[in-house]
Amino acid sequence: SVMNVKIQLPYASRQMLGDGAKVFLKTAQKNVHTITGKTRATMQVQAVSDGEVNIIMRHGALFEIRRTGSKPPPRQGRGTGPHNFLIASRSALANSMPKIITKEVNSLFQKNRV
């Protein structure tokens, strides 16, 4: 059982990173400023490896965080506004990762019980 956990750990690690990337991407797509929708449409997870996730945003993401005069998102009261969508995504990821890790580690040990 311990040997199985050791063998399956890299797969579990990639799963955790992939789940975290989904949280980051979903939050970014929800909060990005939309005029044409091109930035939102180009956001995607490109690759997940053992220790790294590549998320690409090919259109305009770099310029979004440089804009000034951001307003609160509609129907969300006070907030940082859509121009700070990457900061909101980072916060959502930081809040979600402990749950993602716990879930995946528990699952890994549950599958390999003797």
Protein Blocks (a to p, Z undefined) as FASTA:
>chain_A
ZZmmmmmmmmmmmmmmmmmmmmmmmmmmmmpccfklmmmmmgccfbdcfkbccdddfehk
lmmmmpghiacdehklpaebjmlmmmmmmmmmmmmmmmmmmmmmmmmmmmmcZZ
